[in-house]
Amino acid sequence: MISLILHVIFSSSFGIFLKYAKDRGHCLDSIGFINYLVALLIAIWSMMQLDSLSFSGLATGLGVTNGITYAFGFFLWKATVQVSGVVVTTAILRLSMVIPITFAILIWHEIPSAWQILGIFLTCSALPLLSTNDPVEVTPSNISTTSGLGAILISLTFVNAGVGRLVMKIFNETCPVDEKPFYLFFLFGVTTFFFTIVCIYQKIIPIRWEYVFGILVGVSNFFQSVTFLVALDSIDVLIVFPVSAAGSVLFTTLVGVVVLKEKLRTKSIIGITLAVIALIFVNLKNT
């Protein structure tokens, strides 16, 4: 459970740093490039610490596939926010956890205890309540969210995020633990390649603070991926994904209250209460 808690912290930090930079008018594409380059360099360093540099084709394929979903997801997020707004986009990203959860039940036969089922239910119930406190909402463009483009973007965002999480679970189930650095190398190598092309095409040159934010986001990004894979080693998918989703929102909300002095709405307070109870339940086994 420690690895899952660390994942929540790093995952939340990733979003907090990115949002902080965006609110101050920094270029997200340049920050994205620095972010993935830093994560790639850490992955290379991790590989160099291993006794053997051999890896399977499966780890390569899964890493490349996950890298594509990461890069595609970044651009999908920006496009979907412009069409549907932040709240809808965030909700879709969190709901995408049903894809790996469904596969975990059907293929890997992961069955939670009665207490854990209750905890998962409370977690899912807490998500929409926790998602209502962000006072900064990007107003959707003139394109209706019910239009063809809006529906397509929402569907692509949902499927892409779900597949990305599923690929991580597949790697966890099929590849040796010592191949994690290689998997992450290919993952972040692909994303760095994509963002390099984008920055060259748009003639983007990061400024000093974008390097700073990029490094902070990159370190958070790498370690949120590592801790997530470690969490999957010892905790069922049915618990990892709901707790990860609700925990990240909970942590981000608490940072907003404690550090940024934001005020909580009643729905958010109820959501936090449900999330805390849920975290207790998912750690209980049937006796």
C-alpha positions as a Python dict, from the first residue, in 0.01 Angstrom:
ca = {
    (1, 'M'): (0, 0, 0),
    (2, 'I'): (299, 232, 52),
    (3, 'S'): (375, 219, -321),
    (4, 'L'): (15, 316, -399),
    (5, 'I'): (33, 610, -156),
    (6, 'L'): (357, 726, -319),
    (7, 'H'): (193, 691, -661),
    (8, 'V'): (-92, 915, -546),
    (9, 'I'): (158, 1178, -424),
    (10, 'F'): (370, 1174, -742),
    (11, 'S'): (64, 1159, -968),
    (12, 'S'): (-92, 1454, -788),
    (13, 'S'): (236, 1648, -800),
    (14, 'F'): (247, 1592, -1176),
    (15, 'G'): (-95, 1753, -1217),
    (16, 'I'): (-33, 2031, -963),
    (17, 'F'): (295, 2143, -1126),
    (18, 'L'): (139, 2128, -1473),
    (19, 'K'): (-168, 2327, -1366),
    (20, 'Y'): (48, 2583, -1183),
    (21, 'A'): (257, 2636, -1496),
    (22, 'K'): (-50, 2658, -1719),
    (23, 'D'): (-216, 2916, -1494),
    (24, 'R'): (93, 3134, -1530),
    (25, 'G'): (81, 3127, -1907),
    (26, 'H'): (371, 2890, -1975),
    (27, 'C'): (377, 2675, -2290),
    (28, 'L'): (257, 2322, -2207),
    (29, 'D'): (419, 2171, -2517),
    (30, 'S'): (767, 2288, -2417),
    (31, 'I'): (709, 2175, -2058),
    (32, 'G'): (584, 1843, -2193),
    (33, 'F'): (905, 1801, -2394),
    (34, 'I'): (1132, 1874, -2095),
    (35, 'N'): (912, 1655, -1875),
    (36, 'Y'): (944, 1346, -2094),
    (37, 'L'): (1312, 1408, -2168),
    (38, 'V'): (1387, 1417, -1794),
    (39, 'A'): (1183, 1100, -1738),
    (40, 'L'): (1370, 933, -2026),
    (41, 'L'): (1709, 1028, -1878),
    (42, 'I'): (1609, 884, -1540),
    (43, 'A'): (1495, 564, -1714),
    (44, 'I'): (1832, 538, -1893),
    (45, 'W'): (2012, 587, -1562),
    (46, 'S'): (1797, 311, -1409),
    (47, 'M'): (1889, 77, -1695),
    (48, 'M'): (2259, 141, -1641),
    (49, 'Q'): (2226, 18, -1281),
    (50, 'L'): (2126, -331, -1396),
    (51, 'D'): (2372, -620, -1437),
    (52, 'S'): (2213, -725, -1766),
    (53, 'L'): (2083, -509, -2050),
    (54, 'S'): (1877, -786, -2209),
    (55, 'F'): (1503, -739, -2249),
    (56, 'S'): (1216, -906, -2430),
    (57, 'G'): (1035, -796, -2743),
    (58, 'L'): (713, -796, -2542),
    (59, 'A'): (848, -536, -2299),
    (60, 'T'): (957, -327, -2598),
    (61, 'G'): (617, -351, -2766),
    (62, 'L'): (424, -271, -2449),
    (63, 'G'): (653, 21, -2366),
    (64, 'V'): (616, 169, -2715),
    (65, 'T'): (238, 119, -2705),
    (66, 'N'): (213, 286, -2365),
    (67, 'G'): (434, 569, -2487),
    (68, 'I'): (196, 631, -2777),
    (69, 'T'): (-101, 645, -2538),
    (70, 'Y'): (90, 891, -2315),
    (71, 'A'): (176, 1124, -2604),
    (72, 'F'): (-165, 1092, -2770),
    (73, 'G'): (-332, 1144, -2433),
    (74, 'F'): (-152, 1474, -2374),
    (75, 'F'): (-281, 1622, -2699),
    (76, 'L'): (-626, 1467, -2650),
    (77, 'W'): (-646, 1628, -2306),
    (78, 'K'): (-579, 1974, -2449),
    (79, 'A'): (-831, 1928, -2733),
    (80, 'T'): (-1105, 1778, -2516),
    (81, 'V'): (-1070, 2053, -2254),
    (82, 'Q'): (-1126, 2314, -2526),
    (83, 'V'): (-1440, 2137, -2648),
    (84, 'S'): (-1590, 1993, -2329),
    (85, 'G'): (-1424, 2175, -2041),
    (86, 'V'): (-1201, 2061, -1755),
    (87, 'V'): (-1466, 1892, -1540),
    (88, 'V'): (-1599, 1664, -1816),
    (89, 'T'): (-1247, 1577, -1937),
    (90, 'T'): (-1126, 1495, -1586),
    (91, 'A'): (-1432, 1279, -1519),
    (92, 'I'): (-1377, 1086, -1844),
    (93, 'L'): (-1012, 1022, -1758),
    (94, 'R'): (-1106, 881, -1419),
    (95, 'L'): (-1395, 674, -1550),
    (96, 'S'): (-1158, 508, -1798),
    (97, 'M'): (-1040, 287, -1512),
    (98, 'V'): (-1338, 60, -1588),
    (99, 'I'): (-1145, -77, -1889),
    (100, 'P'): (-853, -234, -1697),
    (101, 'I'): (-1087, -330, -1412),
    (102, 'T'): (-1313, -519, -1654),
    (103, 'F'): (-1015, -706, -1801),
    (104, 'A'): (-884, -784, -1452),
    (105, 'I'): (-1214, -953, -1364),
    (106, 'L'): (-1260, -1137, -1695),
    (107, 'I'): (-900, -1241, -1770),
    (108, 'W'): (-705, -1243, -1443),
    (109, 'H'): (-1005, -1337, -1226),
    (110, 'E'): (-932, -1083, -954),
    (111, 'I'): (-1213, -1102, -699),
    (112, 'P'): (-1224, -848, -414),
    (113, 'S'): (-1350, -919, -63),
    (114, 'A'): (-1690, -791, 51),
    (115, 'W'): (-1523, -505, 242),
    (116, 'Q'): (-1314, -416, -62),
    (117, 'I'): (-1621, -413, -287),
    (118, 'L'): (-1779, -164, -47),
    (119, 'G'): (-1458, 41, -51),
    (120, 'I'): (-1448, 41, -432),
    (121, 'F'): (-1813, 151, -443),
    (122, 'L'): (-1744, 436, -198),
    (123, 'T'): (-1438, 537, -401),
    (124, 'C'): (-1638, 561, -722),
    (125, 'S'): (-1909, 755, -536),
    (126, 'A'): (-1650, 999, -400),
    (127, 'L'): (-1499, 1078, -742),
    (128, 'P'): (-1776, 1302, -882),
    (129, 'L'): (-1807, 1481, -546),
    (130, 'L'): (-1433, 1550, -531),
    (131, 'S'): (-1433, 1673, -891),
    (132, 'T'): (-1666, 1966, -819),
    (133, 'N'): (-1437, 2185, -608),
    (134, 'D'): (-1200, 2318, -876),
    (135, 'P'): (-1303, 2681, -923),
    (136, 'V'): (-1099, 2716, -1241),
    (137, 'E'): (-1297, 2581, -1532),
    (138, 'V'): (-1204, 2620, -1895),
    (139, 'T'): (-1516, 2728, -2080),
    (140, 'P'): (-1589, 2495, -2371),
    (141, 'S'): (-1557, 2641, -2718),
    (142, 'N'): (-1855, 2713, -2940),
    (143, 'I'): (-1854, 2352, -3053),
    (144, 'S'): (-2124, 2170, -2860),
    (145, 'T'): (-2015, 1878, -2646),
    (146, 'T'): (-2298, 1681, -2803),
    (147, 'S'): (-2167, 1745, -3154),
    (148, 'G'): (-1979, 1486, -3355),
    (149, 'L'): (-1637, 1629, -3270),
    (150, 'G'): (-1714, 1650, -2898),
    (151, 'A'): (-1838, 1290, -2888),
    (152, 'I'): (-1535, 1167, -3083),
    (153, 'L'): (-1286, 1347, -2856),
    (154, 'I'): (-1455, 1221, -2540),
    (155, 'S'): (-1462, 864, -2675),
    (156, 'L'): (-1097, 877, -2783),
    (157, 'T'): (-992, 1022, -2447),
    (158, 'F'): (-1180, 748, -2261),
    (159, 'V'): (-1042, 461, -2473),
    (160, 'N'): (-686, 597, -2490),
    (161, 'A'): (-661, 645, -2111),
    (162, 'G'): (-816, 305, -2043),
    (163, 'V'): (-589, 125, -2290),
    (164, 'G'): (-283, 299, -2146),
    (165, 'R'): (-367, 171, -1798),
    (166, 'L'): (-449, -174, -1933),
    (167, 'V'): (-109, -195, -2107),
    (168, 'M'): (64, -130, -1774),
    (169, 'K'): (-134, -415, -1618),
    (170, 'I'): (-46, -646, -1909),
    (171, 'F'): (323, -565, -1864),
    (172, 'N'): (292, -633, -1493),
    (173, 'E'): (134, -973, -1560),
    (174, 'T'): (359, -1091, -1845),
    (175, 'C'): (708, -943, -1803),
    (176, 'P'): (978, -994, -1536),
    (177, 'V'): (1025, -727, -1271),
    (178, 'D'): (1380, -647, -1387),
    (179, 'E'): (1244, -533, -1725),
    (180, 'K'): (1067, -231, -1573),
    (181, 'P'): (1352, 13, -1658),
    (182, 'F'): (1350, -101, -2022),
    (183, 'Y'): (973, -72, -2039),
    (184, 'L'): (992, 283, -1902),
    (185, 'F'): (1279, 363, -2140),
    (186, 'F'): (1067, 278, -2444),
    (187, 'L'): (761, 448, -2293),
    (188, 'F'): (936, 780, -2232),
    (189, 'G'): (1152, 744, -2542),
    (190, 'V'): (842, 743, -2762),
    (191, 'T'): (684, 1039, -2584),
    (192, 'T'): (1009, 1239, -2600),
    (193, 'F'): (1029, 1169, -2975),
    (194, 'F'): (674, 1296, -3029),
    (195, 'F'): (730, 1614, -2830),
    (196, 'T'): (1064, 1681, -2999),
    (197, 'I'): (886, 1681, -3336),
    (198, 'V'): (612, 1910, -3200),
    (199, 'C'): (862, 2161, -3058),
    (200, 'I'): (1068, 2163, -3379),
    (201, 'Y'): (758, 2201, -3597),
    (202, 'Q'): (618, 2484, -3384),
    (203, 'K'): (966, 2635, -3335),
    (204, 'I'): (921, 2629, -2958),
    (205, 'I'): (1219, 2715, -2739),
    (206, 'P'): (1160, 2659, -2365),
    (207, 'I'): (1232, 2952, -2136),
    (208, 'R'): (1402, 2921, -1796),
    (209, 'W'): (1090, 2860, -1585),
    (210, 'E'): (960, 2607, -1837),
    (211, 'Y'): (1279, 2409, -1781),
    (212, 'V'): (1217, 2424, -1406),
    (213, 'F'): (855, 2312, -1437),
    (214, 'G'): (953, 2050, -1695),
    (215, 'I'): (1207, 1896, -1457),
    (216, 'L'): (962, 1893, -1166),
    (217, 'V'): (689, 1739, -1382),
    (218, 'G'): (935, 1490, -1535),
    (219, 'V'): (1059, 1360, -1199),
    (220, 'S'): (699, 1328, -1078),
    (221, 'N'): (598, 1158, -1402),
    (222, 'F'): (874, 897, -1388),
    (223, 'F'): (820, 804, -1025),
    (224, 'Q'): (440, 799, -1052),
    (225, 'S'): (485, 537, -1328),
    (226, 'V'): (736, 336, -1125),
    (227, 'T'): (530, 335, -806),
    (228, 'F'): (218, 245, -1005),
    (229, 'L'): (390, -63, -1151),
    (230, 'V'): (516, -159, -805),
    (231, 'A'): (164, -119, -664),
    (232, 'L'): (30, -354, -932),
    (233, 'D'): (281, -617, -813),
    (234, 'S'): (114, -653, -475),
    (235, 'I'): (-235, -500, -495),
    (236, 'D'): (-533, -606, -707),
    (237, 'V'): (-623, -388, -1004),
    (238, 'L'): (-976, -356, -864),
    (239, 'I'): (-824, -165, -572),
    (240, 'V'): (-531, 13, -739),
    (241, 'F'): (-728, 205, -1001),
    (242, 'P'): (-1017, 338, -787),
    (243, 'V'): (-788, 429, -497),
    (244, 'S'): (-538, 590, -735),
    (245, 'A'): (-810, 801, -896),
    (246, 'A'): (-982, 911, -574),
    (247, 'G'): (-656, 943, -382),
    (248, 'S'): (-506, 1178, -640),
    (249, 'V'): (-808, 1407, -628),
    (250, 'L'): (-811, 1391, -247),
    (251, 'F'): (-442, 1480, -221),
    (252, 'T'): (-474, 1762, -476),
    (253, 'T'): (-776, 1900, -291),
    (254, 'L'): (-593, 1893, 43),
    (255, 'V'): (-295, 2074, -112),
    (256, 'G'): (-536, 2337, -242),
    (257, 'V'): (-686, 2385, 104),
    (258, 'V'): (-366, 2376, 311),
    (259, 'V'): (-119, 2545, 75),
    (260, 'L'): (-334, 2758, -155),
    (261, 'K'): (-597, 2836, 113),
    (262, 'E'): (-885, 2733, -113),
    (263, 'K'): (-1228, 2685, 46),
    (264, 'L'): (-1405, 2352, 20),
    (265, 'R'): (-1761, 2313, -96),
    (266, 'T'): (-2000, 2087, 94),
    (267, 'K'): (-1989, 1824, -183),
    (268, 'S'): (-1610, 1814, -164),
    (269, 'I'): (-1618, 1764, 215),
    (270, 'I'): (-1859, 1471, 170),
    (271, 'G'): (-1634, 1334, -106),
    (272, 'I'): (-1326, 1353, 117),
    (273, 'T'): (-1510, 1173, 398),
    (274, 'L'): (-1621, 895, 162),
    (275, 'A'): (-1269, 865, 19),
    (276, 'V'): (-1112, 826, 365),
    (277, 'I'): (-1367, 559, 462),
    (278, 'A'): (-1310, 387, 128),
    (279, 'L'): (-933, 375, 185),
    (280, 'I'): (-996, 196, 515),
    (281, 'F'): (-1233, -57, 359),
    (282, 'V'): (-1011, -150, 63),
    (283, 'N'): (-744, -260, 311),
    (284, 'L'): (-980, -501, 487),
    (285, 'K'): (-999, -871, 402),
    (286, 'N'): (-1281, -1113, 470),
    (287, 'T'): (-1228, -1298, 796),
}
